[in-house]
């Protein structure tokens, strides 16, 4: 009888784990920023990361932001210091001196990245 209960418990645990994995996804990002800015102005760039299944075994392990092909920000996470939730935001203040191409990408330790997201900000002449 005890073996049957252990097998049943193992089976239920397996189903719950697999259901959680099925609900999980790749880390994806969205970028919010003005599309036009005055030269010399400072803008706020908001990066929102979405990733289902944030747990000690499955989480976004990094987020990076590249502006004009130069990495300007990076956040690294681990199993003890994970992102605060499945949807989280980071902000940057950027001084606009030229047209900008901003790319952000995040990565899940199990499923990888949904790919980079890029926006362009043009100088208002």
Biopython code that builds the backbone (N, CA, C, O; Angstrom):
import numpy as np
from Bio.PDB.StructureBuilder import StructureBuilder

atoms = [
    (1, "UNK", "N", (0.812, -1.191, 0.000)),
    (1, "UNK", "CA", (0.000, 0.000, 0.000)),
    (1, "UNK", "C", (0.865, 1.269, 0.000)),
    (1, "UNK", "O", (0.545, 2.256, -0.662)),
    (2, "UNK", "N", (1.969, 1.217, 0.759)),
    (2, "UNK", "CA", (2.847, 2.375, 0.840)),
    (2, "UNK", "C", (3.500, 2.652, -0.522)),
    (2, "UNK", "O", (3.700, 3.809, -0.890)),
    (3, "UNK", "N", (3.835, 1.581, -1.271)),
    (3, "UNK", "CA", (4.427, 1.759, -2.603)),
    (3, "UNK", "C", (3.431, 2.418, -3.553)),
    (3, "UNK", "O", (3.803, 3.270, -4.359)),
    (4, "UNK", "N", (2.165, 2.020, -3.452)),
    (4, "UNK", "CA", (1.140, 2.621, -4.307)),
    (4, "UNK", "C", (0.992, 4.114, -4.013)),
    (4, "UNK", "O", (0.851, 4.921, -4.932)),
    (5, "UNK", "N", (1.026, 4.474, -2.742)),
    (5, "UNK", "CA", (0.905, 5.883, -2.358)),
    (5, "UNK", "C", (2.113, 6.682, -2.852)),
    (5, "UNK", "O", (1.967, 7.823, -3.290)),
    (6, "UNK", "N", (3.296, 6.088, -2.782)),
    (6, "UNK", "CA", (4.497, 6.767, -3.257)),
    (6, "UNK", "C", (4.440, 6.950, -4.768)),
    (6, "UNK", "O", (4.807, 8.006, -5.284)),
    (7, "UNK", "N", (3.975, 5.914, -5.481)),
    (7, "UNK", "CA", (3.840, 6.023, -6.931)),
    (7, "UNK", "C", (2.799, 7.069, -7.308)),
    (7, "UNK", "O", (3.002, 7.841, -8.246)),
    (8, "UNK", "N", (1.702, 7.098, -6.592)),
    (8, "UNK", "CA", (0.663, 8.089, -6.850)),
    (8, "UNK", "C", (1.198, 9.492, -6.606)),
    (8, "UNK", "O", (0.968, 10.391, -7.415)),
    (9, "UNK", "N", (1.908, 9.690, -5.501)),
    (9, "UNK", "CA", (2.491, 10.999, -5.189)),
    (9, "UNK", "C", (3.507, 11.408, -6.257)),
    (9, "UNK", "O", (3.540, 12.567, -6.668)),
    (10, "UNK", "N", (4.321, 10.478, -6.700)),
    (10, "UNK", "CA", (5.300, 10.766, -7.756)),
    (10, "UNK", "C", (4.594, 11.134, -9.052)),
    (10, "UNK", "O", (5.010, 12.060, -9.749)),
    (11, "UNK", "N", (3.538, 10.417, -9.373)),
    (11, "UNK", "CA", (2.783, 10.712, -10.596)),
    (11, "UNK", "C", (2.135, 12.078, -10.559)),
    (11, "UNK", "O", (2.185, 12.816, -11.543)),
    (12, "UNK", "N", (1.527, 12.426, -9.435)),
    (12, "UNK", "CA", (0.904, 13.743, -9.291)),
    (12, "UNK", "C", (1.971, 14.833, -9.376)),
    (12, "UNK", "O", (1.760, 15.854, -10.030)),
    (13, "UNK", "N", (3.104, 14.627, -8.726)),
    (13, "UNK", "CA", (4.194, 15.607, -8.784)),
    (13, "UNK", "C", (4.680, 15.794, -10.214)),
    (13, "UNK", "O", (4.913, 16.920, -10.651)),
    (14, "UNK", "N", (4.832, 14.699, -10.938)),
    (14, "UNK", "CA", (5.280, 14.773, -12.327)),
    (14, "UNK", "C", (4.290, 15.572, -13.170)),
    (14, "UNK", "O", (4.694, 16.420, -13.966)),
    (15, "UNK", "N", (3.007, 15.308, -12.998)),
    (15, "UNK", "CA", (1.979, 16.025, -13.767)),
    (15, "UNK", "C", (2.011, 17.512, -13.450)),
    (15, "UNK", "O", (1.928, 18.339, -14.358)),
    (16, "UNK", "N", (2.129, 17.859, -12.179)),
    (16, "UNK", "CA", (2.185, 19.273, -11.798)),
    (16, "UNK", "C", (3.417, 19.959, -12.360)),
    (16, "UNK", "O", (3.337, 21.090, -12.839)),
    (17, "UNK", "N", (4.545, 19.287, -12.304)),
    (17, "UNK", "CA", (5.780, 19.858, -12.853)),
    (17, "UNK", "C", (5.643, 20.049, -14.354)),
    (17, "UNK", "O", (6.002, 21.105, -14.876)),
    (18, "UNK", "N", (5.133, 19.049, -15.054)),
    (18, "UNK", "CA", (4.986, 19.151, -16.506)),
    (18, "UNK", "C", (3.978, 20.229, -16.889)),
    (18, "UNK", "O", (4.152, 20.911, -17.900)),
    (19, "UNK", "N", (2.934, 20.384, -16.092)),
    (19, "UNK", "CA", (1.966, 21.432, -16.369)),
    (19, "UNK", "C", (2.620, 22.798, -16.211)),
    (19, "UNK", "O", (2.368, 23.696, -17.013)),
    (20, "UNK", "N", (3.456, 22.968, -15.188)),
    (20, "UNK", "CA", (4.180, 24.222, -14.998)),
    (20, "UNK", "C", (5.120, 24.505, -16.151)),
    (20, "UNK", "O", (5.227, 25.646, -16.601)),
    (21, "UNK", "N", (5.807, 23.473, -16.638)),
    (21, "UNK", "CA", (6.711, 23.640, -17.777)),
    (21, "UNK", "C", (5.923, 24.009, -19.020)),
    (21, "UNK", "O", (6.372, 24.830, -19.819)),
    (22, "UNK", "N", (4.757, 23.412, -19.190)),
    (22, "UNK", "CA", (3.933, 23.707, -20.363)),
    (22, "UNK", "C", (3.460, 25.160, -20.349)),
    (22, "UNK", "O", (3.268, 25.761, -21.406)),
    (23, "UNK", "N", (3.273, 25.721, -19.167)),
    (23, "UNK", "CA", (2.833, 27.100, -19.060)),
    (23, "UNK", "C", (3.992, 28.085, -19.182)),
    (23, "UNK", "O", (3.770, 29.283, -19.356)),
    (24, "UNK", "N", (5.220, 27.593, -19.092)),
    (24, "UNK", "CA", (6.393, 28.448, -19.169)),
    (24, "UNK", "C", (6.659, 28.872, -20.610)),
    (24, "UNK", "O", (6.122, 28.283, -21.548)),
    (25, "UNK", "N", (7.485, 29.891, -20.776)),
    (25, "UNK", "CA", (7.806, 30.364, -22.116)),
    (25, "UNK", "C", (9.201, 30.982, -22.136)),
    (25, "UNK", "O", (9.898, 31.012, -21.122)),
    (26, "UNK", "N", (9.590, 31.469, -23.300)),
    (26, "UNK", "CA", (10.855, 32.174, -23.444)),
    (26, "UNK", "C", (10.704, 33.580, -22.877)),
    (26, "UNK", "O", (9.610, 34.143, -22.877)),
    (27, "UNK", "N", (11.787, 34.131, -22.405)),
    (27, "UNK", "CA", (11.764, 35.512, -21.920)),
    (27, "UNK", "C", (11.641, 36.460, -23.106)),
    (27, "UNK", "O", (12.359, 36.325, -24.097)),
    (28, "UNK", "N", (10.729, 37.419, -22.998)),
    (28, "UNK", "CA", (10.550, 38.401, -24.065)),
    (28, "UNK", "C", (10.585, 39.802, -23.477)),
    (28, "UNK", "O", (10.381, 39.990, -22.278)),
    (29, "UNK", "N", (10.846, 40.788, -24.339)),
    (29, "UNK", "CA", (10.949, 42.174, -23.876)),
    (29, "UNK", "C", (10.099, 43.109, -24.725)),
    (29, "UNK", "O", (9.824, 42.845, -25.896)),
    (30, "UNK", "N", (9.695, 44.198, -24.104)),
    (30, "UNK", "CA", (9.053, 45.314, -24.800)),
    (30, "UNK", "C", (9.796, 46.572, -24.375)),
    (30, "UNK", "O", (10.207, 46.700, -23.222)),
    (31, "UNK", "N", (9.967, 47.499, -25.311)),
    (31, "UNK", "CA", (10.682, 48.743, -25.032)),
    (31, "UNK", "C", (9.711, 49.904, -25.176)),
    (31, "UNK", "O", (9.000, 50.008, -26.176)),
    (32, "UNK", "N", (9.684, 50.778, -24.173)),
    (32, "UNK", "CA", (8.892, 52.004, -24.224)),
    (32, "UNK", "C", (9.847, 53.187, -24.174)),
    (32, "UNK", "O", (10.661, 53.307, -23.258)),
    (33, "UNK", "N", (9.737, 54.056, -25.167)),
    (33, "UNK", "CA", (10.562, 55.267, -25.216)),
    (33, "UNK", "C", (9.954, 56.178, -26.279)),
    (33, "UNK", "O", (9.246, 55.712, -27.171)),
    (34, "UNK", "N", (10.230, 57.471, -26.183)),
    (34, "UNK", "CA", (9.743, 58.363, -27.242)),
    (34, "UNK", "C", (10.413, 58.017, -28.562)),
    (34, "UNK", "O", (11.569, 57.595, -28.577)),
    (35, "UNK", "N", (9.710, 58.188, -29.653)),
    (35, "UNK", "CA", (10.282, 57.878, -30.979)),
    (35, "UNK", "C", (11.052, 59.056, -31.563)),
    (35, "UNK", "O", (11.811, 58.899, -32.519)),
    (36, "UNK", "N", (10.850, 60.238, -30.979)),
    (36, "UNK", "CA", (11.542, 61.450, -31.414)),
    (36, "UNK", "C", (11.984, 62.193, -30.160)),
    (36, "UNK", "O", (11.248, 62.248, -29.174)),
    (37, "UNK", "N", (13.196, 62.768, -30.198)),
    (37, "UNK", "CA", (13.706, 63.516, -29.050)),
    (37, "UNK", "C", (14.548, 64.688, -29.530)),
    (37, "UNK", "O", (15.100, 64.665, -30.630)),
    (38, "UNK", "N", (14.636, 65.705, -28.694)),
    (38, "UNK", "CA", (15.492, 66.850, -28.993)),
    (38, "UNK", "C", (16.942, 66.473, -28.705)),
    (38, "UNK", "O", (17.223, 65.772, -27.733)),
    (39, "UNK", "N", (17.849, 66.931, -29.538)),
    (39, "UNK", "CA", (19.264, 66.692, -29.306)),
    (39, "UNK", "C", (19.662, 67.312, -27.965)),
    (39, "UNK", "O", (19.323, 68.460, -27.680)),
    (40, "UNK", "N", (20.382, 66.547, -27.151)),
    (40, "UNK", "CA", (20.823, 67.003, -25.842)),
    (40, "UNK", "C", (19.833, 66.710, -24.720)),
    (40, "UNK", "O", (20.145, 66.904, -23.545)),
    (41, "UNK", "N", (18.646, 66.244, -25.081)),
    (41, "UNK", "CA", (17.654, 65.951, -24.035)),
    (41, "UNK", "C", (17.921, 64.595, -23.400)),
    (41, "UNK", "O", (18.627, 63.752, -23.954)),
    (42, "UNK", "N", (17.337, 64.410, -22.219)),
    (42, "UNK", "CA", (17.429, 63.123, -21.530)),
    (42, "UNK", "C", (16.065, 62.456, -21.604)),
    (42, "UNK", "O", (15.046, 63.068, -21.283)),
    (43, "UNK", "N", (16.052, 61.194, -22.030)),
    (43, "UNK", "CA", (14.799, 60.451, -22.137)),
    (43, "UNK", "C", (14.841, 59.251, -21.192)),
    (43, "UNK", "O", (15.907, 58.805, -20.768)),
    (44, "UNK", "N", (13.669, 58.751, -20.883)),
    (44, "UNK", "CA", (13.566, 57.534, -20.083)),
    (44, "UNK", "C", (13.203, 56.389, -21.019)),
    (44, "UNK", "O", (12.260, 56.479, -21.805)),
    (45, "UNK", "N", (13.970, 55.320, -20.916)),
    (45, "UNK", "CA", (13.719, 54.103, -21.680)),
    (45, "UNK", "C", (13.269, 53.043, -20.683)),
    (45, "UNK", "O", (13.973, 52.747, -19.717)),
    (46, "UNK", "N", (12.104, 52.481, -20.922)),
    (46, "UNK", "CA", (11.550, 51.461, -20.012)),
    (46, "UNK", "C", (11.535, 50.116, -20.729)),
    (46, "UNK", "O", (10.972, 49.979, -21.816)),
    (47, "UNK", "N", (12.163, 49.130, -20.102)),
    (47, "UNK", "CA", (12.216, 47.765, -20.643)),
    (47, "UNK", "C", (11.333, 46.886, -19.761)),
    (47, "UNK", "O", (11.556, 46.792, -18.554)),
    (48, "UNK", "N", (10.337, 46.248, -20.358)),
    (48, "UNK", "CA", (9.470, 45.338, -19.622)),
    (48, "UNK", "C", (9.738, 43.919, -20.084)),
    (48, "UNK", "O", (9.663, 43.626, -21.278)),
    (49, "UNK", "N", (10.050, 43.039, -19.148)),
    (49, "UNK", "CA", (10.339, 41.633, -19.436)),
    (49, "UNK", "C", (9.135, 40.806, -19.013)),
    (49, "UNK", "O", (8.577, 41.001, -17.933)),
    (50, "UNK", "N", (8.747, 39.885, -19.874)),
    (50, "UNK", "CA", (7.663, 38.960, -19.566)),
    (50, "UNK", "C", (8.190, 37.548, -19.683)),
    (50, "UNK", "O", (8.804, 37.172, -20.681)),
    (51, "UNK", "N", (7.931, 36.759, -18.620)),
    (51, "UNK", "CA", (8.388, 35.372, -18.607)),
    (51, "UNK", "C", (7.539, 34.573, -17.635)),
    (51, "UNK", "O", (7.575, 34.825, -16.430)),
    (52, "UNK", "N", (6.787, 33.626, -18.133)),
    (52, "UNK", "CA", (5.937, 32.797, -17.266)),
    (52, "UNK", "C", (6.774, 31.726, -16.586)),
    (52, "UNK", "O", (7.667, 31.141, -17.199)),
    (53, "UNK", "N", (6.481, 31.474, -15.323)),
    (53, "UNK", "CA", (7.125, 30.379, -14.615)),
    (53, "UNK", "C", (8.344, 30.781, -13.816)),
    (53, "UNK", "O", (9.306, 30.017, -13.740)),
    (54, "UNK", "N", (8.331, 31.952, -13.220)),
    (54, "UNK", "CA", (9.464, 32.442, -12.449)),
    (54, "UNK", "C", (9.600, 31.646, -11.148)),
    (54, "UNK", "O", (8.818, 31.836, -10.217)),
    (55, "UNK", "N", (10.601, 30.750, -11.086)),
    (55, "UNK", "CA", (10.838, 29.939, -9.892)),
    (55, "UNK", "C", (12.339, 29.720, -9.735)),
    (55, "UNK", "O", (13.119, 30.139, -10.590)),
    (56, "UNK", "N", (12.744, 29.072, -8.660)),
    (56, "UNK", "CA", (14.173, 28.840, -8.412)),
    (56, "UNK", "C", (14.819, 27.986, -9.501)),
    (56, "UNK", "O", (16.030, 28.059, -9.708)),
    (57, "UNK", "N", (14.023, 27.179, -10.197)),
    (57, "UNK", "CA", (14.560, 26.306, -11.248)),
    (57, "UNK", "C", (14.335, 26.848, -12.654)),
    (57, "UNK", "O", (14.819, 26.270, -13.628)),
    (58, "UNK", "N", (13.607, 27.951, -12.762)),
    (58, "UNK", "CA", (13.192, 28.427, -14.083)),
    (58, "UNK", "C", (12.921, 29.925, -13.992)),
    (58, "UNK", "O", (11.913, 30.339, -13.419)),
    (59, "UNK", "N", (13.805, 30.734, -14.549)),
    (59, "UNK", "CA", (13.679, 32.184, -14.393)),
    (59, "UNK", "C", (14.479, 32.884, -15.490)),
    (59, "UNK", "O", (15.288, 32.267, -16.183)),
    (60, "UNK", "N", (14.233, 34.181, -15.629)),
    (60, "UNK", "CA", (15.038, 35.011, -16.518)),
    (60, "UNK", "C", (16.386, 35.213, -15.838)),
    (60, "UNK", "O", (16.453, 35.720, -14.718)),
    (61, "UNK", "N", (17.466, 34.813, -16.523)),
    (61, "UNK", "CA", (18.781, 34.935, -15.890)),
    (61, "UNK", "C", (19.568, 36.168, -16.329)),
    (61, "UNK", "O", (20.564, 36.522, -15.698)),
    (62, "UNK", "N", (19.128, 36.826, -17.412)),
    (62, "UNK", "CA", (19.762, 38.099, -17.754)),
    (62, "UNK", "C", (18.858, 38.945, -18.635)),
    (62, "UNK", "O", (17.977, 38.450, -19.338)),
    (63, "UNK", "N", (19.117, 40.235, -18.564)),
    (63, "UNK", "CA", (18.483, 41.246, -19.409)),
    (63, "UNK", "C", (19.582, 42.201, -19.807)),
    (63, "UNK", "O", (20.360, 42.652, -18.966)),
    (64, "UNK", "N", (19.650, 42.512, -21.103)),
    (64, "UNK", "CA", (20.665, 43.473, -21.530)),
    (64, "UNK", "C", (20.061, 44.480, -22.497)),
    (64, "UNK", "O", (19.103, 44.197, -23.216)),
    (65, "UNK", "N", (20.667, 45.680, -22.483)),
    (65, "UNK", "CA", (20.233, 46.764, -23.352)),
    (65, "UNK", "C", (21.445, 47.273, -24.120)),
    (65, "UNK", "O", (22.488, 47.574, -23.540)),
    (66, "UNK", "N", (21.284, 47.363, -25.439)),
    (66, "UNK", "CA", (22.347, 47.822, -26.330)),
    (66, "UNK", "C", (21.844, 49.067, -27.052)),
    (66, "UNK", "O", (20.743, 49.072, -27.603)),
    (67, "UNK", "N", (22.658, 50.123, -27.046)),
    (67, "UNK", "CA", (22.316, 51.343, -27.781)),
    (67, "UNK", "C", (23.420, 51.611, -28.783)),
    (67, "UNK", "O", (24.595, 51.714, -28.430)),
    (68, "UNK", "N", (23.016, 51.722, -30.048)),
    (68, "UNK", "CA", (23.965, 51.947, -31.144)),
    (68, "UNK", "C", (25.143, 50.972, -31.069)),
    (68, "UNK", "O", (26.306, 51.361, -31.176)),
    (69, "UNK", "N", (24.805, 49.701, -30.883)),
    (69, "UNK", "CA", (25.741, 48.570, -30.889)),
    (69, "UNK", "C", (26.700, 48.529, -29.692)),
    (69, "UNK", "O", (27.712, 47.829, -29.733)),
    (70, "UNK", "N", (26.386, 49.277, -28.627)),
    (70, "UNK", "CA", (27.205, 49.251, -27.416)),
    (70, "UNK", "C", (26.316, 48.865, -26.235)),
    (70, "UNK", "O", (25.281, 49.489, -26.002)),
    (71, "UNK", "N", (26.722, 47.833, -25.490)),
    (71, "UNK", "CA", (25.944, 47.437, -24.316)),
    (71, "UNK", "C", (26.034, 48.544, -23.264)),
    (71, "UNK", "O", (27.123, 48.935, -22.841)),
    (72, "UNK", "N", (24.861, 49.039, -22.851)),
    (72, "UNK", "CA", (24.826, 50.140, -21.879)),
    (72, "UNK", "C", (24.247, 49.714, -20.536)),
    (72, "UNK", "O", (24.408, 50.422, -19.542)),
    (73, "UNK", "N", (23.579, 48.571, -20.494)),
    (73, "UNK", "CA", (23.022, 48.089, -19.229)),
    (73, "UNK", "C", (22.853, 46.579, -19.303)),
    (73, "UNK", "O", (22.550, 46.014, -20.354)),
    (74, "UNK", "N", (23.058, 45.943, -18.151)),
    (74, "UNK", "CA", (22.866, 44.498, -18.054)),
    (74, "UNK", "C", (22.494, 44.164, -16.613)),
    (74, "UNK", "O", (23.102, 44.654, -15.662)),
    (75, "UNK", "N", (21.488, 43.322, -16.483)),
    (75, "UNK", "CA", (21.076, 42.817, -15.186)),
    (75, "UNK", "C", (21.205, 41.308, -15.229)),
    (75, "UNK", "O", (20.648, 40.661, -16.116)),
    (76, "UNK", "N", (21.934, 40.740, -14.277)),
    (76, "UNK", "CA", (22.098, 39.297, -14.182)),
    (76, "UNK", "C", (21.368, 38.809, -12.934)),
    (76, "UNK", "O", (21.412, 39.442, -11.879)),
    (77, "UNK", "N", (20.698, 37.674, -13.081)),
    (77, "UNK", "CA", (19.934, 37.090, -11.993)),
    (77, "UNK", "C", (20.411, 35.660, -11.775)),
    (77, "UNK", "O", (20.986, 35.043, -12.672)),
    (78, "UNK", "N", (20.167, 35.137, -10.566)),
    (78, "UNK", "CA", (20.457, 33.729, -10.301)),
    (78, "UNK", "C", (19.329, 33.151, -9.459)),
    (78, "UNK", "O", (18.349, 33.838, -9.171)),
    (79, "UNK", "N", (19.466, 31.892, -9.067)),
    (79, "UNK", "CA", (18.364, 31.214, -8.382)),
    (79, "UNK", "C", (18.048, 31.829, -7.022)),
    (79, "UNK", "O", (16.936, 31.672, -6.519)),
    (80, "UNK", "N", (19.010, 32.524, -6.423)),
    (80, "UNK", "CA", (18.746, 33.149, -5.128)),
    (80, "UNK", "C", (18.344, 34.613, -5.253)),
    (80, "UNK", "O", (17.772, 35.177, -4.321)),
    (81, "UNK", "N", (18.634, 35.234, -6.393)),
    (81, "UNK", "CA", (18.242, 36.623, -6.651)),
    (81, "UNK", "C", (17.589, 36.701, -8.019)),
    (81, "UNK", "O", (18.162, 37.198, -8.988)),
    (82, "UNK", "N", (16.358, 36.185, -8.059)),
    (82, "UNK", "CA", (15.587, 36.148, -9.304)),
    (82, "UNK", "C", (14.875, 37.484, -9.529)),
    (82, "UNK", "O", (14.791, 38.310, -8.619)),
    (83, "UNK", "N", (14.365, 37.690, -10.740)),
    (83, "UNK", "CA", (13.496, 38.853, -10.964)),
    (83, "UNK", "C", (12.314, 38.807, -9.994)),
    (83, "UNK", "O", (11.877, 37.737, -9.572)),
    (84, "UNK", "N", (11.817, 39.980, -9.656)),
    (84, "UNK", "CA", (10.786, 40.071, -8.633)),
    (84, "UNK", "C", (9.439, 39.471, -9.021)),
    (84, "UNK", "O", (8.627, 39.173, -8.145)),
    (85, "UNK", "N", (9.185, 39.288, -10.311)),
    (85, "UNK", "CA", (7.930, 38.673, -10.735)),
    (85, "UNK", "C", (8.051, 38.208, -12.182)),
    (85, "UNK", "O", (9.091, 38.383, -12.816)),
    (86, "UNK", "N", (6.981, 37.616, -12.695)),
    (86, "UNK", "CA", (6.982, 37.136, -14.082)),
    (86, "UNK", "C", (7.018, 38.285, -15.081)),
    (86, "UNK", "O", (7.489, 38.118, -16.206)),
    (87, "UNK", "N", (6.531, 39.432, -14.681)),
    (87, "UNK", "CA", (6.609, 40.649, -15.497)),
    (87, "UNK", "C", (7.319, 41.689, -14.651)),
    (87, "UNK", "O", (6.841, 42.057, -13.578)),
    (88, "UNK", "N", (8.464, 42.167, -15.135)),
    (88, "UNK", "CA", (9.212, 43.167, -14.386)),
    (88, "UNK", "C", (9.775, 44.207, -15.334)),
    (88, "UNK", "O", (9.913, 43.968, -16.533)),
    (89, "UNK", "N", (10.099, 45.369, -14.775)),
    (89, "UNK", "CA", (10.527, 46.510, -15.579)),
    (89, "UNK", "C", (11.829, 47.082, -15.039)),
    (89, "UNK", "O", (12.059, 47.121, -13.830)),
    (90, "UNK", "N", (12.663, 47.518, -15.954)),
    (90, "UNK", "CA", (13.866, 48.264, -15.615)),
    (90, "UNK", "C", (13.855, 49.548, -16.447)),
    (90, "UNK", "O", (13.367, 49.564, -17.577)),
    (91, "UNK", "N", (14.398, 50.622, -15.870)),
    (91, "UNK", "CA", (14.428, 51.900, -16.574)),
    (91, "UNK", "C", (15.853, 52.416, -16.694)),
    (91, "UNK", "O", (16.706, 52.175, -15.840)),
    (92, "UNK", "N", (16.076, 53.137, -17.792)),
    (92, "UNK", "CA", (17.352, 53.797, -18.049)),
    (92, "UNK", "C", (17.082, 55.245, -18.418)),
    (92, "UNK", "O", (16.074, 55.547, -19.056)),
    (93, "UNK", "N", (17.961, 56.129, -18.028)),
    (93, "UNK", "CA", (17.925, 57.497, -18.524)),
    (93, "UNK", "C", (19.043, 57.606, -19.549)),
    (93, "UNK", "O", (20.185, 57.224, -19.292)),
    (94, "UNK", "N", (18.692, 58.135, -20.714)),
    (94, "UNK", "CA", (19.643, 58.198, -21.823)),
    (94, "UNK", "C", (19.679, 59.623, -22.360)),
    (94, "UNK", "O", (18.636, 60.217, -22.634)),
    (95, "UNK", "N", (20.872, 60.163, -22.508)),
    (95, "UNK", "CA", (21.038, 61.480, -23.123)),
    (95, "UNK", "C", (21.115, 61.278, -24.633)),
    (95, "UNK", "O", (21.906, 60.473, -25.125)),
    (96, "UNK", "N", (20.295, 62.009, -25.346)),
    (96, "UNK", "CA", (20.192, 61.841, -26.794)),
    (96, "UNK", "C", (21.081, 62.867, -27.490)),
    (96, "UNK", "O", (20.809, 64.067, -27.456)),
    (97, "UNK", "N", (22.142, 62.380, -28.117)),
    (97, "UNK", "CA", (23.047, 63.259, -28.860)),
    (97, "UNK", "C", (23.031, 62.951, -30.352)),
    (97, "UNK", "O", (23.544, 63.720, -31.166)),
    (98, "UNK", "N", (22.431, 61.811, -30.696)),
    (98, "UNK", "CA", (22.325, 61.377, -32.089)),
    (98, "UNK", "C", (21.139, 60.426, -32.190)),
    (98, "UNK", "O", (20.571, 60.036, -31.170)),
    (99, "UNK", "N", (20.762, 60.050, -33.402)),
    (99, "UNK", "CA", (19.719, 59.042, -33.563)),
    (99, "UNK", "C", (20.144, 57.786, -32.812)),
    (99, "UNK", "O", (21.322, 57.428, -32.793)),
    (100, "UNK", "N", (19.183, 57.132, -32.204)),
    (100, "UNK", "CA", (19.492, 55.957, -31.393)),
    (100, "UNK", "C", (18.783, 54.721, -31.920)),
    (100, "UNK", "O", (17.638, 54.783, -32.367)),
    (101, "UNK", "N", (19.481, 53.609, -31.859)),
    (101, "UNK", "CA", (18.876, 52.299, -32.083)),
    (101, "UNK", "C", (19.046, 51.539, -30.771)),
    (101, "UNK", "O", (20.162, 51.226, -30.356)),
    (102, "UNK", "N", (17.922, 51.249, -30.131)),
    (102, "UNK", "CA", (17.940, 50.588, -28.827)),
    (102, "UNK", "C", (17.442, 49.160, -28.996)),
    (102, "UNK", "O", (16.358, 48.923, -29.529)),
    (103, "UNK", "N", (18.254, 48.213, -28.533)),
    (103, "UNK", "CA", (17.902, 46.795, -28.599)),
    (103, "UNK", "C", (17.953, 46.233, -27.188)),
    (103, "UNK", "O", (18.893, 46.485, -26.435)),
    (104, "UNK", "N", (16.924, 45.468, -26.843)),
    (104, "UNK", "CA", (16.892, 44.803, -25.539)),
    (104, "UNK", "C", (16.568, 43.331, -25.756)),
    (104, "UNK", "O", (15.842, 42.966, -26.681)),
    (105, "UNK", "N", (17.120, 42.498, -24.888)),
    (105, "UNK", "CA", (16.868, 41.058, -24.958)),
    (105, "UNK", "C", (16.999, 40.475, -23.557)),
    (105, "UNK", "O", (17.825, 40.920, -22.760)),
    (106, "UNK", "N", (16.169, 39.472, -23.271)),
    (106, "UNK", "CA", (16.231, 38.758, -21.995)),
    (106, "UNK", "C", (16.294, 37.266, -22.296)),
    (106, "UNK", "O", (15.945, 36.832, -23.393)),
    (107, "UNK", "N", (16.740, 36.486, -21.318)),
    (107, "UNK", "CA", (16.943, 35.055, -21.522)),
    (107, "UNK", "C", (16.419, 34.243, -20.342)),
    (107, "UNK", "O", (16.623, 34.606, -19.184)),
    (108, "UNK", "N", (15.742, 33.139, -20.652)),
    (108, "UNK", "CA", (15.287, 32.167, -19.650)),
    (108, "UNK", "C", (16.324, 31.050, -19.573)),
    (108, "UNK", "O", (16.832, 30.611, -20.605)),
    (109, "UNK", "N", (16.647, 30.582, -18.361)),
    (109, "UNK", "CA", (17.684, 29.559, -18.230)),
    (109, "UNK", "C", (17.301, 28.241, -18.877)),
    (109, "UNK", "O", (18.185, 27.457, -19.220)),
    (110, "UNK", "N", (16.006, 27.967, -19.058)),
    (110, "UNK", "CA", (15.578, 26.710, -19.679)),
    (110, "UNK", "C", (15.145, 26.861, -21.135)),
    (110, "UNK", "O", (15.465, 26.015, -21.969)),
    (111, "UNK", "N", (14.426, 27.924, -21.439)),
    (111, "UNK", "CA", (13.817, 28.054, -22.767)),
    (111, "UNK", "C", (14.486, 29.073, -23.676)),
    (111, "UNK", "O", (14.189, 29.129, -24.869)),
    (112, "UNK", "N", (15.384, 29.876, -23.125)),
    (112, "UNK", "CA", (16.093, 30.842, -23.954)),
    (112, "UNK", "C", (15.325, 32.142, -24.116)),
    (112, "UNK", "O", (14.505, 32.513, -23.276)),
    (113, "UNK", "N", (15.611, 32.822, -25.212)),
    (113, "UNK", "CA", (15.069, 34.149, -25.479)),
    (113, "UNK", "C", (14.064, 34.107, -26.609)),
    (113, "UNK", "O", (14.201, 33.316, -27.543)),
    (114, "UNK", "N", (13.048, 34.960, -26.526)),
    (114, "UNK", "CA", (12.112, 35.137, -27.642)),
    (114, "UNK", "C", (12.755, 35.977, -28.733)),
    (114, "UNK", "O", (12.165, 36.185, -29.793)),
    (115, "UNK", "N", (13.963, 36.459, -28.475)),
    (115, "UNK", "CA", (14.698, 37.261, -29.445)),
    (115, "UNK", "C", (14.741, 38.717, -29.037)),
    (115, "UNK", "O", (13.975, 39.151, -28.177)),
    (116, "UNK", "N", (15.636, 39.474, -29.654)),
    (116, "UNK", "CA", (15.767, 40.887, -29.307)),
    (116, "UNK", "C", (14.606, 41.715, -29.846)),
    (116, "UNK", "O", (13.963, 41.355, -30.832)),
    (117, "UNK", "N", (14.358, 42.832, -29.171)),
    (117, "UNK", "CA", (13.401, 43.830, -29.625)),
    (117, "UNK", "C", (14.187, 45.122, -29.855)),
    (117, "UNK", "O", (15.028, 45.497, -29.038)),
    (118, "UNK", "N", (13.910, 45.792, -30.959)),
    (118, "UNK", "CA", (14.650, 47.007, -31.315)),
    (118, "UNK", "C", (13.682, 48.136, -31.647)),
    (118, "UNK", "O", (12.657, 47.931, -32.297)),
    (119, "UNK", "N", (14.036, 49.337, -31.183)),
    (119, "UNK", "CA", (13.313, 50.536, -31.589)),
    (119, "UNK", "C", (14.331, 51.593, -32.018)),
    (119, "UNK", "O", (15.509, 51.513, -31.668)),
    (120, "UNK", "N", (13.861, 52.583, -32.781)),
    (120, "UNK", "CA", (14.719, 53.694, -33.191)),
    (120, "UNK", "C", (14.145, 54.990, -32.659)),
    (120, "UNK", "O", (12.934, 55.208, -32.661)),
    (121, "UNK", "N", (15.042, 55.839, -32.207)),
    (121, "UNK", "CA", (14.659, 57.169, -31.740)),
    (121, "UNK", "C", (15.398, 58.172, -32.621)),
    (121, "UNK", "O", (16.622, 58.126, -32.740)),
    (122, "UNK", "N", (14.653, 59.061, -33.225)),
    (122, "UNK", "CA", (15.226, 60.037, -34.136)),
    (122, "UNK", "C", (15.344, 61.393, -33.450)),
    (122, "UNK", "O", (14.536, 61.745, -32.591)),
    (123, "UNK", "N", (16.366, 62.143, -33.846)),
    (123, "UNK", "CA", (16.548, 63.502, -33.344)),
    (123, "UNK", "C", (15.581, 64.399, -34.094)),
    (123, "UNK", "O", (15.468, 64.341, -35.318)),
    (124, "UNK", "N", (14.888, 65.229, -33.329)),
    (124, "UNK", "CA", (13.947, 66.199, -33.904)),
    (124, "UNK", "C", (14.738, 67.405, -34.364)),
    (124, "UNK", "O", (15.349, 68.096, -33.549)),
    (125, "UNK", "N", (14.733, 67.664, -35.653)),
    (125, "UNK", "CA", (15.488, 68.817, -36.194)),
    (125, "UNK", "C", (14.665, 70.063, -36.224)),
    (125, "UNK", "O", (15.149, 71.113, -36.648)),
]
sb = StructureBuilder()
sb.init_structure("model")
sb.init_model(0)
sb.init_chain("A")
sb.init_seg("    ")
for serial, (resi, resn, name, xyz) in enumerate(atoms, 1):
    if name == "N":
        sb.init_residue(resn, " ", resi, " ")
    sb.init_atom(name, np.array(xyz, "f"), 0.0, 1.0, " ", f" {name:<3s}", serial, name[0])
structure = sb.get_structure()
